[in-house]
Amino acid sequence: MSTQIIPLDEIRFEQWLPLWQEYLNFYKTQLSDEQISLSWKRITNSEQADMFGFAIQVNNEVVGFVHLISHMSMWTDKPCCYLQDLYVNETHRNQGLARKLIEHSYQVCSGKYDRVYWLTHESNFTAQYLYDRIATKTGFIQYKKAL
């Protein structure tokens, strides 16, 4: 199995979209076509330095992605990197690909960022099994108010 991680701006929208839709379905979320198009433009626009991402390919087929958002913090002089989305399609799970995407994010962010952090749903035990091995659970609870 040959794997390669490349910036999202090196793949086509048509390669990313089915994976993005699978990810949204997993979280029982729907977005408008306009929002999906805007998200793609943001994550692949090299002038929009605060959003970036990577795709993972297996034998030249795009099978997963990671989306990252850079932001400043009141607690450190370096920016922080929020890993907003991580997805590997079902047929390629349990092969270490999600871990490779996270570790690639660590490598890209090392020296430039104070930390990489993310959230996961409390019911996503499969993801938590991986996360418990490669990061520290902070104990913080997220609150949200839709506006």
C-alpha positions, 0 to 999 in steps of 0.5 A: 500500500503506497500512501502520500499526504499532499496539500488539499490545493493539489487535489480536485474538488471532485476528489474531496467532495465525496469524502466531505459529504461522507463526513457530514453524513457521519455527523448528521449534518447538511450544508448548502452547495454554496457553503460547501463551495465556500469552504473548499475555496477557503481551505484551498486558497493559499492567500487564506493562510489561516485555513489549510489542509491535507489529503491522504492518498492510497495508491493515488486515490484520495481516501481522507483529509484533515482541515486545520485552522490557525488562530492567535491565543491570549495565552501564548506568543505563537498561534494555535492550530485547531484541527477542525475536521479529520476523515478517512473513508470506511474502506480505508479505516484501521490502517493508520491513515488518520494517525498519519494525517494527525502526525503530518499536521504535528510535523507541519505545525512544529516550531510555528504553532504552540499546539494542535488541538481538536474536539470529538463527539463523546460517542466517537469511541473509535476516534478517542481510542486513537486520540488517547494514544497521540495527544492529551485529553484536556478535560475541557467541556465545550459549550455552544450557542447558535447565533 
